[in-house]
Amino acid sequence: MNILIVVAIPFYMAYVARSAPLPEESTLVANSSLEIQRSRSLIQKILRSIPDAHKSCINQETLKLNSSENAYLGHMASSIGIPSAPVLKALSEDFTLETSLKNISEGLQLHRALLSSVSPHLEHKVKVTELQADIRDLVIQINKILNKVKGEAVVQLTPTPVTLHLPAEYEVQVAAHLTLVQLQSFGQDVVRLLRSLDQSSEEETEG
């Protein structure tokens, strides 16, 4: 077995174990199983769409979606004005289900706002526009779950505008690139968290 897989399995199992909702949250998760499944389907669709969106609007050869060089573009993210995504962690007493859902919703809204800000400057924006629509649909599903957890309506379908500093075409390209790179990383965290919730929902139903 590949040594990386051997090392990764215990860490993943620990993540899932720590991600189990608290007892009082388990019923809420079970009651939201349909929304959780829809959310998982949508985030997977978003992650599958990111490479095509990147390919369609990024023409700079040096800007690759899955490149180690992306780590060196942090200073440009700051100068352009791209905020970091909210942190997603395994569920615990300090990082509750409600906090996780709020952070997912806020992170999705942030990336939707970033794409809205940069897309008018892109020559080819169809794939980016489609991505924005999928993010909007996912926010709706996440907020439905949050409604049940909070016991009150959560209304935030219009993302807060983000003003980016885009003086030239290169900055536009970097802004679109870094937004998609960050969305991909954030989306992968969302997948892990939703997977743990879905498993908890299945266990609650079987119980």
SVG drawing of the C-alpha trace seen along z (x, -y; Angstrom):
<svg xmlns="http://www.w3.org/2000/svg" viewBox="-38 -51 44 53">
<polyline fill="none" stroke="black" stroke-width="0.4" points="0.0,0.0 1.2,-3.5 3.0,-5.0 1.0,-8.2 -2.3,-6.4 -1.1,-4.5 -0.3,-7.8 -3.4,-9.6 -6.0,-7.0 -5.5,-7.6 -5.7,-11.3 -8.9,-11.1 -10.4,-8.7 -9.5,-11.1 -11.1,-14.0 -14.3,-12.0 -14.4,-11.0 -13.9,-14.6 -16.5,-15.8 -19.4,-13.9 -22.1,-16.4 -22.9,-16.8 -25.9,-14.6 -28.4,-17.5 -27.3,-18.3 -27.6,-14.8 -31.4,-15.0 -31.0,-18.3 -28.5,-16.6 -30.8,-13.7 -33.7,-16.0 -31.6,-17.8 -30.4,-14.7 -32.0,-15.7 -30.4,-19.2 -27.1,-17.7 -27.2,-15.2 -28.1,-18.0 -25.3,-20.1 -22.8,-17.3 -24.0,-16.9 -23.7,-20.6 -20.2,-21.1 -19.0,-18.1 -20.4,-19.7 -18.7,-23.0 -15.4,-21.2 -15.7,-19.4 -16.5,-22.8 -13.6,-24.7 -10.9,-23.3 -13.1,-24.1 -13.9,-27.6 -10.1,-28.2 -9.2,-26.9 -11.8,-29.1 -10.8,-32.4 -7.1,-32.1 -4.7,-32.5 -1.5,-33.2 0.7,-30.1 2.3,-30.6 -1.0,-30.4 -1.9,-26.8 -4.8,-25.6 -2.9,-22.9 0.6,-24.3 3.0,-24.6 3.8,-28.1 0.4,-29.3 1.8,-29.6 4.0,-32.4 1.1,-34.6 0.0,-35.5 1.4,-39.0 -0.6,-39.6 -3.8,-38.4 -3.2,-41.0 -2.5,-43.8 -5.5,-42.9 -7.7,-42.7 -8.7,-39.0 -9.8,-38.1 -9.0,-34.7 -11.9,-32.1 -13.4,-31.4 -11.8,-28.5 -13.6,-25.1 -12.6,-22.7 -13.8,-19.4 -16.9,-19.8 -16.3,-20.1 -17.7,-21.9 -15.7,-25.0 -16.6,-24.6 -20.2,-23.8 -22.5,-22.7 -24.0,-26.2 -20.5,-27.8 -19.5,-25.4 -22.6,-26.1 -22.2,-29.8 -18.6,-29.6 -19.6,-27.5 -22.3,-30.0 -20.1,-33.0 -17.2,-31.4 -19.4,-30.5 -20.9,-34.0 -17.3,-35.5 -16.3,-33.5 -19.5,-34.3 -18.8,-38.0 -15.2,-37.7 -16.3,-36.0 -18.9,-38.7 -16.2,-41.4 -13.7,-39.9 -16.0,-38.4 -16.9,-41.8 -13.2,-42.1 -12.9,-38.6 -13.1,-38.0 -14.7,-34.6 -17.0,-34.5 -19.7,-31.9 -18.2,-29.1 -17.6,-31.6 -21.2,-32.7 -22.4,-29.1 -20.1,-28.5 -21.7,-31.5 -25.2,-30.1 -24.1,-26.7 -22.6,-28.5 -25.9,-30.4 -27.8,-27.2 -25.5,-25.6 -25.8,-28.7 -29.6,-28.1 -29.2,-24.5 -26.7,-25.3 -29.0,-28.1 -31.9,-25.7 -29.9,-23.4 -28.8,-26.5 -32.5,-27.5 -33.2,-24.2 -30.2,-24.5 -30.9,-28.1 -34.7,-27.7 -35.1,-30.9 -34.9,-32.2 -31.5,-32.9 -31.7,-35.3 -28.5,-36.2 -28.8,-35.4 -27.0,-38.6 -23.3,-38.5 -21.6,-41.6 -19.7,-43.2 -15.9,-42.9 -13.9,-45.7 -10.7,-44.4 -7.7,-46.4 -7.4,-45.5 -5.3,-48.1 -4.3,-45.9 -5.1,-42.6 -2.4,-40.7 -4.1,-41.5 -7.4,-40.5 -5.9,-37.1 -4.3,-36.6 -7.5,-37.6 -9.6,-35.1 -6.9,-32.5 -6.5,-33.0 -10.2,-33.1 -10.7,-29.7 -7.7,-28.2 -9.1,-29.3 -12.6,-28.2 -11.2,-24.8 -9.4,-24.5 -12.4,-25.8 -14.7,-23.4 -12.6,-20.4 -13.0,-21.4 -16.7,-21.7 -16.8,-18.2 -15.1,-16.7 -17.4,-18.4 -20.6,-17.5 -19.4,-13.9 -19.0,-13.6 -22.5,-15.1 -24.0,-12.8 -22.5,-9.8 -23.8,-11.0 -27.3,-11.4 -27.1,-7.8 -26.1,-6.5 -28.9,-8.4 -31.4,-7.0 -30.1,-3.4 -30.2,-3.9"/>
</svg>
